[in-house]
Amino acid sequence: MELSGSVTCISRSGLFMCSDFLDELGSMVALNLQLPTESEPVRLAGRVVRVETRSTTSGMGIQFTDLSWRCRLSITRFVEEDHSPSLS
């Protein structure tokens, strides 16, 4: 099954994806994640570790599993460049 959603939070170990369709807790998923810093989507695998059903935000917390070196580097670069606190 293919679905789309928006990522609202990402870290080196996982992400939270808002979506109308929710997999069951513990489900294994495959994701194509388009990072703004990459020209091609990053393909990765994960496990659903949290499911939230709220009227304003329904989505899934997905923990990354078996990331390739390229995927890990792309995600780390994105997190560090775009989400690090600014130093004054």
Sequence and secondary structure as in RCSB ss.txt:
>XXXX:A:sequence
MELSGSVTCISRSGLFMCSDFLDELGSMVALNLQLPTESEPVRLAGRVVRVETRSTTSGMGIQFTDLSWRCRLSI
TRFVEEDHSPSLS
>XXXX:A:secstr
     EEEEE SSEEEEE SS   TT EEEEEE  TT SS EEEEEEEEEEEE SS EEEEEEEES  HHHHHHH
HHHHHHHHS    
